Amino acid sequence: MQIQARNSQTRHKAPLRQLKKVAATILSALGCPDSTELSISIVGDRSIHRLNRDYLGKDRPTNVISFSLQEGEFGHLSAALGDVVISADTAAREAEAGGISPWERMVFLLLHGILHLTGYDHERSGEAEARRMEKKEQELYALLQHSGLTTLTQGEGSGRRQ
């Protein structure tokens, strides 16, 4: 799998090598082929606010946005799944409010974004689909926990590009 990760903010730790391991584990568990391509961007609130406003018409920051490259007339022609953009600022605030580490929140948001890219939806497809997505999130998050990917070990830095 080809996973690109970029951290364009400096306020919060975002170990890119670990994020790529998390993404690879999720994609494998979902049965994605080895040719799958994914891009992960860690940004601040200002950047995600701009994306949310310009592409989704929502004039506020959010925690995660997924941009699918599989939709539309030619989506089936590419191995590129899409882009997951995570706001480290929002993830840190949500982590504090939820009593978890910012890393745990970032892992969950990456999982959530990837599920959107693979066809899961909780916003437009009704309650049954929302429950199906939540069940898959719980299942995969448990796998990530069991694999030790929801905790950071000492020395895993903030990584700017990998």
C-alpha positions as CSV (number, residue, x, y, z in Angstrom):
1,M,0.0,0.0,0.0
2,Q,1.2,3.5,-0.8
3,I,0.4,5.8,2.1
4,Q,1.6,9.4,2.1
5,A,1.5,11.4,5.3
6,R,2.2,15.1,5.8
7,N,2.1,17.3,8.9
8,S,1.7,20.9,8.2
9,Q,1.1,22.2,11.7
10,T,3.6,22.5,14.6
11,R,1.4,22.8,17.8
12,H,0.7,19.1,18.3
13,K,2.6,15.8,18.0
14,A,1.7,13.9,14.9
15,P,4.1,10.9,14.4
16,L,3.7,10.2,10.7
17,R,5.4,6.8,10.7
18,Q,2.9,5.6,13.3
19,L,-0.1,7.1,11.4
20,K,1.0,5.3,8.3
21,K,1.1,2.0,10.3
22,V,-2.4,2.7,11.6
23,A,-3.7,3.4,8.1
24,A,-2.1,0.3,6.7
25,T,-3.6,-1.8,9.4
26,I,-7.1,-0.3,8.8
27,L,-6.9,-0.7,5.0
28,S,-5.7,-4.3,5.3
29,A,-8.5,-5.2,7.8
30,L,-11.0,-3.7,5.3
31,G,-9.6,-5.9,2.5
32,C,-8.2,-3.1,0.4
33,P,-5.8,-4.3,-2.3
34,D,-2.0,-3.8,-1.9
35,S,-2.2,-1.3,-4.8
36,T,-4.4,1.1,-2.6
37,E,-3.1,4.6,-2.3
38,L,-4.0,7.0,0.6
39,S,-3.0,10.5,1.5
40,I,-3.1,11.7,5.2
41,S,-2.7,15.4,6.0
42,I,-2.4,16.8,9.6
43,V,-3.3,20.4,9.6
44,G,-4.4,23.2,12.1
45,D,-7.9,24.6,12.6
46,R,-7.3,27.5,10.1
47,S,-6.6,25.1,7.2
48,I,-9.4,22.7,7.9
49,H,-11.8,25.6,8.4
50,R,-10.9,26.8,4.9
51,L,-11.4,23.3,3.4
52,N,-14.7,22.8,5.3
53,R,-16.0,26.2,4.0
54,D,-14.8,25.9,0.4
55,Y,-15.7,22.3,-0.3
56,L,-18.5,21.5,2.2
57,G,-20.1,24.9,2.7
58,K,-19.6,24.7,6.5
59,D,-18.0,27.9,7.8
60,R,-16.2,26.4,10.8
61,P,-13.3,24.1,11.7
62,T,-14.0,20.4,12.0
63,N,-12.1,17.3,13.2
64,V,-11.7,15.3,10.0
65,I,-12.6,15.6,6.3
66,S,-12.3,12.9,3.7
67,F,-12.0,13.5,0.0
68,S,-12.7,10.4,-2.1
69,L,-10.9,9.8,-5.4
70,Q,-13.1,6.8,-6.0
71,E,-16.3,8.8,-6.7
72,G,-17.4,10.3,-10.0
73,E,-17.2,9.0,-13.6
74,F,-13.5,8.0,-13.5
75,G,-13.1,7.0,-9.8
76,H,-12.9,3.3,-10.6
77,L,-9.8,3.8,-12.8
78,S,-7.5,4.8,-9.9
79,A,-6.0,2.9,-7.1
80,A,-6.0,6.1,-5.1
81,L,-8.6,5.9,-2.4
82,G,-8.5,9.6,-1.4
83,D,-7.3,12.1,1.2
84,V,-7.9,12.2,4.9
85,V,-7.4,15.6,6.5
86,I,-7.3,15.8,10.3
87,S,-7.2,19.0,12.4
88,A,-4.7,18.4,15.2
89,D,-6.1,21.4,17.0
90,T,-9.6,20.0,17.1
91,A,-8.4,16.5,17.8
92,A,-6.5,17.8,20.9
93,R,-9.5,19.7,22.2
94,E,-11.8,16.7,21.7
95,A,-9.2,14.5,23.4
96,E,-9.1,16.7,26.4
97,A,-12.9,16.9,26.6
98,G,-13.1,13.1,26.3
99,G,-10.3,12.3,28.8
100,I,-8.2,10.5,26.2
101,S,-4.8,11.2,24.7
102,P,-4.6,13.4,21.5
103,W,-2.9,10.4,19.8
104,E,-5.9,8.1,20.6
105,R,-8.3,10.8,19.2
106,M,-6.1,11.2,16.0
107,V,-6.1,7.4,15.5
108,F,-9.9,7.4,15.8
109,L,-10.3,10.3,13.4
110,L,-8.0,8.6,10.8
111,L,-10.2,5.4,11.2
112,H,-13.3,7.4,10.7
113,G,-12.0,9.2,7.7
114,I,-10.9,6.0,6.0
115,L,-14.3,4.4,6.6
116,H,-15.9,7.3,4.8
117,L,-13.5,6.7,1.9
118,T,-14.4,3.1,1.7
119,G,-18.2,3.8,1.5
120,Y,-19.4,4.0,5.1
121,D,-21.6,7.0,5.9
122,H,-23.3,8.2,9.1
123,E,-24.6,11.6,7.8
124,R,-26.7,11.0,4.7
125,S,-27.7,7.3,4.6
126,G,-30.0,6.9,7.6
127,E,-29.8,5.4,11.0
128,A,-29.1,1.8,9.9
129,E,-26.0,2.9,8.0
130,A,-24.9,5.1,10.9
131,R,-25.1,2.0,13.2
132,R,-23.2,-0.1,10.6
133,M,-20.4,2.5,10.5
134,E,-20.3,2.8,14.3
135,K,-20.1,-1.0,14.6
136,K,-17.2,-1.2,12.1
137,E,-15.4,1.7,13.9
138,Q,-15.7,-0.2,17.2
139,E,-14.4,-3.4,15.6
140,L,-11.5,-1.8,13.9
141,Y,-10.6,0.4,16.9
142,A,-10.4,-2.8,19.1
143,L,-8.1,-4.3,16.5
144,L,-5.9,-1.2,16.6
145,Q,-5.9,-1.3,20.4
146,H,-5.0,-5.0,20.4
147,S,-2.2,-4.3,18.0
148,G,-0.8,-1.6,20.3
149,L,-1.4,1.2,17.7
150,T,-3.5,3.4,19.9
151,T,-0.6,4.3,22.3
152,L,2.6,6.0,21.5
153,T,5.9,4.6,22.8
154,Q,8.5,6.9,24.2
155,G,10.6,8.6,21.5
156,E,8.0,8.7,18.7
157,G,8.4,12.3,17.7
158,S,6.3,14.8,15.8
159,G,7.5,14.0,12.3
160,R,7.0,16.6,9.7
161,R,7.1,14.4,6.5
162,Q,7.5,10.7,5.9
